[in-house]
């Protein structure tokens, strides 16, 4: 098998990990941890205040008020397990600065508060480091290399541990994605090792920490049903229906029910479940986030703007009848379309379902083991990112990180990874808009991108180029786009009248690349031929 090894010990990867005495992995982990410590004084976003407020809410208020408290605009809108996580942190935070735990202390940010919250992210990243280690153990060791720097396990460890997007989102912008992605990757590793119940348990727990991971739930559901609940295939790879195990289904169902009961049970007893659900799924926020995530709806919105301008110039539209929100800043949450039909939450749900469906069918009818599972997981994440309601730009990491596991296995996947990672990471640049962070984000992006290209090119040097000339030109054009947005545009008079232009250009241009990567991965999955022997396995 060319994908991840589905054995319990992850033979090839385990040997590779042991070859250097695991010293190189420790060095990578310690190195990136040191870098995170250096970023402690950096700029932080409003998410810093969000989590400080959640610390105060969970520390001071009874459980019955957690999802009702609204002193701050940053109300608690994560699932209960994350709320309990904040509760545990709050009992450590009080030893650093008790004032951060006062609900009324809005925008409180003492040095001790900053140090504690930054340190809590770095410390919880330990789970992410362990998960990366376990993923490296699952990698097939067929691509042997004398130099440790060219080993697939080493390359994968760097791509995950030093991921540019995760670094700037968690350790500059400020969030707790590291340990959450650690749960996901550890779950993936357990599934690939055929430790299905552990994988299912970890993923169920993850969903009750942050519900955005529901994007990839179809991949887990179908794969566990296909590989665990049905225990055998026919010789031609088709499903052997008589192999269905009622016991296995029951065990999976128990895991889901017990985790859900532990998380939501107290609120069900309090009669507050509808309130919790309304906080978790706030459909009133609008189709797009304040900065358009680079997905299909960014292209749709841009097309509506272009048609509106064209309609005004050709006198097809009356300026007085155009909704103000659609032609002023342009990057507001409530976006009203002028020419194209307005989009409802139901429409995005249908589009997402249709986009995910082919990948799920492939997982069921073209079984490839762990490799097929990872392909479906990435496609589910990308499809949800492309068509979801009120998608955040940071959600692109949900596709980039698991795609790293595929990128070291096959040249075609490596090429798709380079396009998606480069474009997706560049789309995160607007998150860091302060001047001191400009050289930091550019330098980190350059270092990670250069390493990604050089390491994967070296790994597949005996195969055809990873990117064609058109893909290369597209990625190179990101450089003049950044120069225009960061240096040229602020010096022009357009900045006063059209301040949203850099964001719009970044979002739309990156949306083209992400859409292309999504389509290319889909074509690769749908057209891939699976040997009959591999199907049977």
C-alpha positions, 0 to 999 in steps of 0.5 A, a space after each residue: 500500500 502506498 498510503 499510510 500503513 494500517 498496521 498496529 506498529 506503523 512498521 516503516 515509519 516506526 523504524 524511520 523514527 527509531 533510526 535517528 534515536 528520535 533525536 531529530 524529532 525532539 530537536 524539531 519540537 524544541 525548536 518550534 517551541 522556542 520560536 513560539 516563546 519568541 512570539 509571546 510579545 507579538 500582536 494579538 487579535 480580539 480572539 485574545 479577549 474572547 478567551 480571557 472572557 471565557 476564562 472569567 465566565 467559566 470561573 465565576 458563573 455557575 454552569 447554568 449561566 455559561 451560555 447566557 452571559 452576555 456582558 461582553 460581545 464575545 459570548 461563549 460559542 464553543 461546545 461544552 468540552 472547550 468551556 470546561 477546558 477554559 474552566 480548568 485553565 482559569 484555576 491556573 490563571 488565578 495564580 498569574 493575575 486574578 483580575 483577568 478572571 473578572 467578567 466586567 474587566 473587558 479588554 483586560 490585558 496585563 503582562 501576566 495575562 498575556 504571558 499566561 494565555 500565550 504560555 497556555 497555547 504553547 503548553 497545550 501544543 504538546 498534544 499536537 507534537 505527540 500526534 505528529 509523532 504518531 502520524 510519522 510512525 504510520 508512514 510507509 517506509 518504502 522511500 528509503 533515504 540515507 540522509 535523514 533530511 530526505 526521509 518522508 518522516 522528517 519532511 512530514 514532521 517539519 510540514 506539520 510541526 512548523 506549519 506556517 498557518 498554525 504558527 501565525 494563527 495560534 501564536 500571533 493572532 491567538 487561538 487554541 487550534 494546536 491541541 485541537 488539530 492534535 486530537 484530530 491527527 491522533 484520531 487519524 493515526 489511530 484509524 490508520 493503525 486499525 485502532 478504530 474505537 480509539 480513533 472514534 473516541 478521539 474524534 467524538 471528543 474533538 467534536 465537543 471541543 470545537 464543532 467546526 470539525 463536523 466538516 470531516 465527520 462524513 469521512 469518519 462515519 463512512 470509513 468506520 462503517 466500511 472498514 470496521 462495521 463490515 469486516 470483510 470484502 469480496 475478491 473483487 473489492 466489493 462489500 461482503 454484506 454478511 460480514 456486518 458486525 452488530 457488535 461493532 456498530 453498537 460499540 461505535 454508537 455507545 462511544 458517540 452517545 456517551 461522549 455526547 451525554 457527558 458533554 450536552 447532558 447537563 444542559 439537557 437536564 437544565 433545559 438549555 440545550 436549544 440555547 447552547 445550539 443557538 450559540 454554536 450555530 449562529 446563522 444570523 451572522 451572514 454568509 461571509 465573515 468580515 474578511 471574505 474567506 477565499 472560497 466559492 462565495 468570495 468569487 460569487 460576491 466579487 462577481 456580484 460587485 462586478 455586475 453591479 458596477 457594470 450595470 450602473 455604468 450601462 444604466 441597467 441599475 439605479 444607484 438609489 436602489 442598490 443596498 448600501 452594504 453591497 457597495 460601500 466597505 463590501 466586507 461586512 458580515 451582512 452582505 446583500 447581493 444586488 444582481 445575483 440571487 442572495 444566498 441562504 443558509 439552506 442553499 449553502 448546506 445543499 451546496 456543501 452536501 452535493 460537493 461532499 457526496 462524490 468523495 463519500 461515494 469513492 470512499 465506499 465504492 473505491 476502498 483504498 484503506 487509510 489513503 482513501 480515508 485521508 483523501 475523503 477527509 481532505 475533500 470533505 474539509 475543502 468542500 465545506 470550506 468552499 461552500 459553507 455558511 460564514 466560513 472563517 479563513 482559518 478553516 483552510 488549515 483543516 484541509 492543509 494539515 491532513 493533506 500533508 500526510 498525503 503529500 509525502 506519498 505521491 507526487 501528484 498529491 505533493 503538487 496539490 499540497 504545494 498549491 493549496 498550502 501556499 495559497 491558503 497560507 497567503 490568504 491568512 496574511 490579512 489576519 496580521 495587519 500591524 506593521 511590526 508583524 509584516 516582516 515576521 509573517 513574510 519571513 516565516 511564510 518564505 521559510 516554510 514555502 521554500 522548505 516545502 518546495 525544496 523537500 518535496 521536489 527532492 523526495 520526488 526528484 525521479 518523477 515529473 515536475 510537481 507543478 506545471 508552468 501555469 501553476 508556477 506562474 499563478 503562485 509567483 503572482 502572489 509576490 506582486 499581489 503582496 507588494 501592491 497590497 502592503 506597499 503600493 496601495 496604502 500610498 494611493 488616494 484609493 486607500 481612503 475611498 476603497 479601503 477594502 480593495 487589498 482584502 478583496 484582491 487577496 480573497 478573490 485571487 486566493 479563492 481561484 487557487 484553492 478552488 483549482 486545488 479542490 478540483 484537481 484533487 477531486 479529479 485525481 480521486 475520481 479518475 484513480 484506478 485501484 488494483 483489485 488486490 488492493 480493493 480486496 485488502 
